[in-house]
Amino acid sequence: MSRPASRRAVRALAVCLVVATPVLLASCRRKGTEESSGWKPLQPVSRAEGPAPTAPPAPPTEAAAQWQPVEEGDTLGDRKKADELVLKAAGLARVGRRGEAIARLVEAGNLSPKDAGIRGALARLLLEDGQKLRALDEFRRAVTLDPGNADNTFGLAATLIDLGKAAEARPLLEDLASKRPDDPRVQSLLAAARGGTGDTDAALNALKAAAKAEPANAVRQAEYGTALAREGKYGEAVDALAKAAEANPKDAAAQLQLGTALAQAGKHEAAETALVAATRLDPKERGGWFNLGVLREERGDLAGAAEAYESLLKNVNNGDPEGKLKERVAILRQSAQSKASAPQSGIGNGQTGSHQP
C-alpha cells in the first residue's frame, strides 16, 4: 500500500528538521509536496560553512546503536513511531546532543528500513560527528534506495572526496553537473573530484563555472583565482582575486592573495598597494610583510624592503626562528646606505622612498 501524500510530507519535513542543524542547512527536499519543483540548494556536507557546534560525547549505549532493519516493518504503526523518532532526533540535534539524535534515527530506520530520507539524514549527522565510514555506508544505502535524490547523491560524493576516493565520486558529480551546470556548489565539488584524479584543466573549468555562476561570491572567486595562480596563470588569476578582494575589502587574506598574484604578473605598483593593505588589515600575518619585502627588493627599494622585514620581526611572534631575516635586514640597510652615498649619474634604476608600515 502506497504511503499517502500527507504522510510523505510529514516524514520529509521531519527529516529536514534533523538535517537543518547549523552545519547542515539546505540539505534535503520535501517528498511528495516538492518533487515537481526542481533542484533545491545543496551544500557540501564535508565542508560546511562556519564551525561545527561542539557536542558532548554520546553515552556508550547510544553510540553502539546499529541498523537492524525489520523484515516485515513499515506498517502504519511503525511509520508513526518512526516519524516521532525523527522529530525527537531533530530536537536533540539542535541542542548539540548529536549521539542521542543518531541513535533515534537508527531506531527510526529499523522501523522504516526503506526510507531513503532517514538514511540520508543519519548519514549527515554521522559525518558531522566524524564517523565518516558509517556516513559513507548510509549515504550508499540512501542512494541505492532513491537514486534520483540529488542531495543524498551530493552527500555521498562529498563524503567520498573527504575520504580520498575522488575517482569514485567523479562520475556521480559529472552526472549532477550535467543536470545542473549552473550550480556553483556542484561545480566546486566537481573541481575537487577532477583535481583528485589529476585532471587539472577540467578542474579549472569547473571552478570557472562556479565563479561565473556567483560573481559576487568572494569564496568562489578566491578558489578559482588561487587555482589559476597555482598553475602559473597569473594574469587570469588577478581578475578573479580582484573580484574576491572587492567583495570582501576587509579580508587580509584576500588582499594578500591579490597582491601576490599581481606581483607574479609583473604589476608591481598595484601589488604593493594590495600587500600594504594586507599588512594593515592583519599585521600579525607573516606572509603579507614577507611578500612586501620581496616585492620592494625586486623594485630596487632596499630601504623599503628592510622596513617591511623589520615590521615582520616586530609584529609576528617567532617570525624569524633561524635569524636569517634579521641578517637580511642588516645587509639591505648597508646596501641602501651605500647606494644613497654613491655618486648619482643619470637616472637611477631603483625606487626609494619613505615607508611607514
C-alpha positions in Angstrom: 0.0 0.0 0.0 1.5 3.3 -1.0 2.0 6.0 1.6 -0.5 8.9 1.4 0.9 12.3 0.2 0.3 13.8 3.6 2.4 11.1 5.3 5.2 11.6 2.8 5.2 15.3 3.5 5.3 14.8 7.3 8.2 12.3 7.0 10.1 14.6 4.7 9.5 17.6 7.0 10.8 15.6 10.0 13.9 14.5 8.1 14.5 18.1 7.1 14.3 19.2 10.7 17.0 16.7 11.6 19.5 17.9 9.0 18.7 21.6 9.4 21.4 22.0 12.1 23.8 25.0 11.9 26.2 22.9 9.9 23.7 21.1 7.6 21.3 23.6 6.3 19.5 23.2 3.0 20.3 19.5 2.7 17.0 17.9 1.8 13.9 18.1 -0.4 10.4 17.5 0.8 9.0 14.4 -0.9 5.5 14.5 -2.3 4.9 18.2 -1.9 8.1 19.4 -3.7 9.0 16.7 -6.1 8.0 18.7 -9.1 9.7 22.0 -8.0 13.1 21.0 -9.3 16.5 21.2 -7.6 17.0 22.6 -4.1 20.1 24.2 -2.7 22.9 21.8 -2.0 25.8 22.2 0.4 29.0 20.1 0.6 28.4 18.3 3.9 32.1 17.7 4.4 32.9 21.4 4.0 30.0 23.2 5.6 30.4 27.0 6.1 31.1 28.0 9.7 32.4 26.0 12.6 30.6 22.9 13.7 29.0 23.1 17.2 30.8 21.1 19.9 28.6 18.3 21.1 29.0 16.3 24.3 30.1 12.7 23.8 27.3 10.3 23.4 26.6 7.7 26.1 28.1 4.2 25.3 24.6 2.7 24.8 23.7 5.4 22.3 26.9 5.1 20.3 26.6 1.3 20.0 23.2 1.5 18.2 23.2 -0.1 14.8 20.8 -0.7 11.9 18.6 -3.7 12.4 16.0 -3.5 9.6 12.7 -5.2 10.4 11.9 -7.5 7.5 8.2 -7.0 7.7 8.3 -3.5 9.0 7.0 -0.2 7.8 3.4 -0.8 8.9 1.2 2.2 9.6 2.1 1.9 13.3 5.8 1.6 12.6 5.7 4.7 10.3 4.0 6.7 13.1 6.7 5.7 15.6 9.4 6.4 13.0 8.1 9.9 12.4 8.1 10.5 16.2 11.6 9.3 16.5 12.8 11.5 13.6 11.2 14.6 15.2 12.8 13.7 18.5 16.2 13.4 16.8 15.7 16.8 15.3 15.3 18.3 18.7 18.3 16.5 20.1 20.5 17.6 17.2 19.5 21.2 17.7 20.8 21.3 21.2 24.0 19.5 20.4 23.1 16.0 21.6 24.2 14.5 18.4 24.9 11.0 19.7 21.4 10.6 21.0 20.0 12.1 17.8 21.9 9.4 15.8 20.6 6.7 18.0 17.0 7.9 17.5 17.5 7.9 13.7 18.8 4.4 13.9 15.7 3.3 15.7 13.5 5.1 13.1 15.4 3.4 10.3 14.8 0.0 11.9 11.1 0.7 11.8 11.2 2.0 8.2 14.2 0.3 6.6 13.4 1.5 3.0 13.1 5.2 3.8 16.0 6.9 2.0 15.3 10.2 3.7 16.0 8.8 7.2 19.2 7.2 6.0 20.3 10.4 4.3 19.6 12.4 7.5 21.5 9.8 9.5 24.5 9.9 7.1 24.7 13.7 7.5 24.7 13.5 11.3 27.3 10.7 11.3 29.5 12.8 9.0 29.1 15.8 11.3 30.0 13.6 14.2 33.2 12.5 12.5 32.0 8.9 11.7 33.0 9.1 8.1 32.9 5.4 7.2 29.5 4.9 8.8 28.3 8.0 7.0 29.6 6.6 3.7 27.7 3.4 4.2 24.5 5.2 5.0 24.8 7.5 2.0 25.3 4.5 -0.2 22.2 2.9 1.1 20.2 6.1 0.7 21.3 6.5 -2.9 20.5 2.8 -3.6 17.0 3.3 -2.2 16.4 6.5 -4.1 18.9 7.1 -6.9 17.1 10.3 -8.0 17.6 12.1 -4.7 20.2 14.8 -5.6 21.0 15.7 -2.1 21.9 12.2 -1.0 24.0 11.7 -4.2 25.8 15.0 -3.5 26.4 14.0 0.1 27.8 10.6 -1.0 30.1 12.3 -3.4 31.3 14.8 -0.8 32.0 12.0 1.7 33.9 10.0 -0.9 36.1 13.1 -1.7 36.7 13.6 2.0 37.9 10.0 2.3 40.2 10.4 -0.7 38.0 8.5 -3.2 37.9 11.1 -5.9 37.7 8.6 -8.7 34.5 7.1 -7.3 33.0 10.5 -6.6 33.7 12.0 -10.0 31.1 10.1 -12.1 28.4 11.0 -9.5 29.3 14.7 -9.7 29.7 14.7 -13.5 26.1 13.4 -13.7 24.8 16.0 -11.2 26.7 18.8 -13.1 25.2 17.7 -16.4 21.7 18.1 -14.9 22.5 21.4 -13.2 25.6 23.1 -14.9 25.0 26.4 -13.2 25.0 25.1 -9.6 28.3 26.5 -8.1 28.3 24.0 -5.2 28.2 21.1 -7.6 30.8 22.6 -9.8 33.1 23.4 -6.8 32.9 19.8 -5.6 33.3 18.5 -9.1 36.5 20.5 -9.4 37.8 18.7 -6.3 37.0 15.4 -7.8 38.6 16.2 -11.1 41.7 17.6 -9.4 41.8 14.5 -7.2 42.0 12.4 -10.4 44.8 14.5 -11.9 42.6 16.3 -14.4 43.8 19.9 -13.7 42.4 21.6 -16.8 38.9 20.0 -16.2 39.1 21.1 -12.6 39.8 24.7 -13.6 36.9 24.6 -15.9 34.6 23.6 -13.1 35.9 26.3 -10.8 35.5 28.8 -13.6 31.8 27.7 -14.0 31.3 28.1 -10.2 32.9 31.6 -10.2 30.8 32.6 -13.2 27.7 31.5 -11.5 28.4 33.6 -8.4 30.5 36.6 -9.5 29.9 38.4 -6.1 30.9 35.4 -4.0 34.3 36.0 -2.6 34.9 32.3 -1.8 34.2 31.2 -5.4 36.4 33.9 -6.9 39.2 33.1 -4.5 39.1 29.4 -5.2 39.3 30.0 -8.9 41.9 32.7 -8.7 44.1 30.6 -6.3 43.9 27.6 -8.6 44.9 29.7 -11.6 47.8 31.1 -9.8 48.9 27.7 -8.8 49.1 26.8 -12.5 51.1 29.9 -13.3 48.2 31.7 -15.0 48.8 34.9 -13.0 47.0 37.3 -15.4 43.8 35.4 -15.2 44.2 34.8 -11.5 44.4 38.6 -10.9 40.9 39.1 -12.4 39.3 36.5 -10.1 41.3 37.5 -7.0 40.5 41.2 -7.6 36.8 40.3 -7.5 37.3 38.4 -4.3 39.1 41.3 -2.7 36.5 43.8 -3.9 33.7 41.6 -2.5 35.4 41.5 0.9 37.7 44.6 1.2 38.5 44.0 4.9 39.8 40.5 4.3 43.6 40.5 4.8 43.9 37.1 3.1 42.1 38.3 0.0 44.5 41.3 -0.2 47.5 39.1 0.3 46.4 36.7 -2.5 45.7 39.5 -4.8 49.0 41.3 -4.1 51.0 38.1 -4.6 49.3 37.4 -7.9 49.8 41.0 -9.1 53.5 40.8 -8.2 53.9 37.5 -10.1 52.1 39.1 -13.0 54.6 41.9 -13.0 52.1 44.6 -11.9 54.4 45.8 -9.1 52.7 49.1 -8.1 49.3 47.6 -7.8 50.8 44.6 -6.0 52.4 46.9 -3.4 49.1 48.6 -2.7 47.4 45.3 -2.1 50.2 43.9 0.1 50.3 47.1 2.2 46.6 46.8 2.7 47.1 43.2 3.8 49.6 44.1 6.4 47.4 46.9 7.8 44.4 44.6 8.0 46.4 41.8 9.7 49.8 42.9 10.9 50.4 39.5 12.6 50.3 37.6 9.3 53.9 36.8 8.2 53.1 36.4 4.5 52.0 40.0 4.0 55.2 41.5 5.4 57.5 39.0 3.8 55.9 39.3 0.3 56.0 43.1 0.6 59.7 42.9 1.4 60.4 40.6 -1.5 58.5 42.9 -3.9 60.3 46.0 -2.7 63.6 44.3 -3.2 62.7 43.4 -6.8 61.7 47.1 -7.3 65.1 48.2 -6.0 63.7 49.8 -2.9 66.2 48.3 -0.4 65.3 50.6 2.5 61.6 49.9 2.0 62.3 46.1 1.9 64.2 46.4 5.1 61.4 48.3 6.8 58.9 45.5 5.7 61.1 42.8 7.1 61.6 44.8 10.3 57.9 45.1 10.7 57.6 41.4 10.3 60.1 40.9 13.1 58.2 43.4 15.3 54.6 42.2 14.7 54.9 38.4 14.1 55.7 36.2 17.0 58.6 33.9 16.2 58.6 35.2 12.6 62.3 34.6 12.1 63.3 31.4 14.1 66.6 31.0 12.4 67.6 34.7 12.4 68.1 34.7 8.7 65.7 37.6 8.1 67.5 39.7 10.7 70.7 39.1 8.8 68.9 40.1 5.6 67.8 43.4 7.1 71.3 44.3 8.1 72.6 43.6 4.5 69.7 45.6 3.0 70.4 48.5 5.3 74.1 48.5 4.4 73.3 48.3 0.7 70.8 51.1 0.9 73.2 53.3 2.7 76.0 52.6 0.2 73.6 53.3 -2.7 72.5 56.5 -1.2 76.1 57.8 -0.7 77.3 56.7 -4.1 77.6 59.4 -6.8 74.5 59.5 -9.0 74.9 59.6 -12.8 71.8 59.8 -14.9 68.5 58.3 -13.8 68.6 55.6 -11.2 67.1 52.2 -11.9 65.6 51.8 -8.4 62.9 53.5 -6.4 63.4 54.6 -2.9 61.2 56.4 -0.5 59.9 56.7 3.0 57.6 53.9 4.2 55.7 53.7 7.4 54.4 50.1 7.6 
